[in-house]
Amino acid sequence: MNLIRLFLAFVVLVHHSWPLAGVPGEPHFAGDTLGGWAVAGFFGISGYLITSSRWSNSLGSYLINRIARIMPAFWVCLLMMAAFFAPVGYLVNHGSFTGYLTSGHSPLNFLISNSLLEMRFYDIAGTPLNVPYSGAWNGSLWSLYYEFICYLIIAALGTFAFVRRSRWPLTLAFLVSVIAQANVDLIGRLTNDNFDVVLLLRLLPFFLAGSTVFMWKDKIGFHWFPGVLSFLAAFVVSSTVPGWGVQASALFVTYGIIWLSTVLKQPQLVAKNDISYGVYIYAFAVQQLLAVFGVHERGLLFFSILAAVMTVPLATASWLWIERPIMRRVRSATRKKRPSADAGSLDDSHPPGRDIGRMEPLRVVTDPIVG
């Protein structure tokens, strides 16, 4: 699935080009942006692969692998924001580094406050400034927190033998998550409009759709006719059911994507190297840095292409020097403890992504960025 996830990561980059360049008119479908649909795809794929990993590992091994997959690269990304991107932006706007280390939302505070995935704030020392989308260096990172919550949900459900043995508990969980989204206004009132609950309810159906597809895969298989039909069904459901149609289509979207992964040919280089996570976590910051230097004024196409070209080396470095070595070491250690615990491939938990507000918080806090 590396090729599909890489494609989705670049879709998120393209989605962000509109707001980060200050250009209106981004395409929408069924109330969601390009980035919102890409994040939905990420969560569906993740639900499928993460459930496979949980069902094949003890709880301890599963959690260790999940933390190793998502956290180290995330921490390095935060460090890059504080040590490179923000200082450059601060220097361009202030002419010196005076006050950078002690300004409100200081670099150290940024690292500490956001270290556990939940993004408390997105600016560093008030930067980026004088850009179309100011006050956020990396709006894409917000979705990782909800991704990890989904990991914990599957971790908990996997402790029950009947959930592992029967297809119906996770199928029911998916249906309940869609019903919850359909009643999100009521749930919002009951939770005092807790924004975490609202965002989780938007994303959880896709993750659980992936889990459900995993549970039924041996029964239904992946074939071209239901694969094509699933995309058509997703189009009809999401475009005709207001409010919660997108979540109701999650099962169809996820099945279609998984089927697509069985027929698409991907280059060996992509098959062996999953840089999609790196693209996802660095693209937004690269785009903001380009905007600091006014590159966005040269048009959306040039802005997007240059951002993609500059993001790939960072994503590749993250994969080669952080993600892959750490995962190899962790998998080696867990194999020694439990030789049979071998599931959960190196790349089985990329997030996605997420781009979201309505699936994407673009205006952090009040209008979060998706990504």
DRENMI-258286 format. One record per residue (C-alpha): x negated, y, z negated. Coordinates in steps of 0.1 Angstrom, whole numbers, plus 5000, padded with zeros to 4 digits. Layout:
BEGIN
XYZ...
This chain:
BEGIN
500050005000497050235000497850385034501450465024500350624991497750825009500350945033502651045005499851224987499251435019503051495021502851654987499951874998501951995028504952055006502952274983501652485012504952675015505052814979501252844975501153045007504153254998506153135028509853065025511852805044510352475033512452185048514852015024517051705026519851605002518751884978515151774976511951894992509351695011507351674979510351554959510851264983507151184983507151164945510250944946508350714969505350714946507550614916509250344936505950184946504550224911507650054895507049754918503349724911503449814875506149554867503949294884501049404863503049384830504549044838501048904845499249054814499449064777500749394762497249484751495549414785498349594803498049914783494249914785494449884823497150154826495150404804491950324823493650374856495250714850493350894821489650914830490251064864492851294849490351424822487651484848490251674869491051894839487351954834486952054870489752304867488052464836484452444848484752524885488052624900489152874872485653034868485553104905489053254905488153454874484953594889486753694921489453884902487354034874483854064890482253894860482753604835483153844806486053724785486553404804485853174775487953364749490953484769494453354762494752994773491052954772489252674791488752474759492352524749493352404784491352084780492552014745496252104749496751904782494451604774497351364767499051414801501751644790500951974806501552254781500352524804498852554838496752874838493252914825492353264811495253404831494053274864494753224892495753594899496653784930497953474948501453404960501953144933500053284903499553124869499052764878495852584889497352244892501052204893500851854905499651714872503051754855504451424869501751204854503251244820506651094832504850824851503150714819506450714800507750474827504650254820505650244783509250164791508149864812505649774784508449754759510949574781508249314790508049204754511349034757511348684773514848714787513849034806510948854822512948544831516148694845516548934873519549104858518149304828516049524850518749544876521149664849518549904836518350054871522150094873522250254839519550504849521550604880524650644858522650854834521551084863525151104874526051234839522951454835524951754825526551574796523251424786521751774788524251914764523751624740519951684741520052064740518952074777515651904769513651954800511651624795514951434795516151604827512951534846512651174834516251104845515451224880512450994883513250684862515750544887512950524914510550354890513250104879514250054915510649934922510949704892514249564904512849504939509949314923512349094903514349004934511548974959511348594959515148574965515548844992512048865008510949155031512349145066512649395094516449405096517249475059514149705059515449925086519049905072517750015038516450335052519750405070521650325038519350565018520050835044523750795041523950765003521551054995523251285020526851215012526851174974526151514957524151544925523051184920522951044956519251064958518850844927521550614939519550564971516350474952516850094956517150134994514250374996511950144976512849834994512250015027508850135017507749795003508949625036507049895056503849805037504149445049504149545086501849845088498249785097495849995077492150055083489749845062488250155048491650255034492449905023489349895002489350254989492450404973491850784973495550864971495350944933492451184939494251354967497251394946495451544915493051774934495051904964496952174945493852324930492052324963494952514979495052764950491352824954491752884991494553124984492253314960490153384991493153475012492953165035496753125032497153445053495853255083498953045086500552735071498952495096495352615091495852645053497152285051494552135073491652305056493052215022493251845032489751845046488351995014490351764991489251435007485551464994486851534958489251244960486551014974484151114946486951054920487550704935483850604939482450744907485250734882488350534891486850224907483850174883486050214852488749984865486149724874484649734840487949724822489149434844485949244838486349294800489949184800489148874822486548764797489148784769491948624790490748464822494248424836495148794832494048884867497049074880497349444884495049544912492549824909495050054925498249924911499350224892498750544912501150804906502250964922502351144923504851354915506051674931509351754916511352014900514551904913511951664918509351924914508452174889507152454910507652744886506252574856508552554826511552734841511052604876508452324873506152234902506551934920503851734929
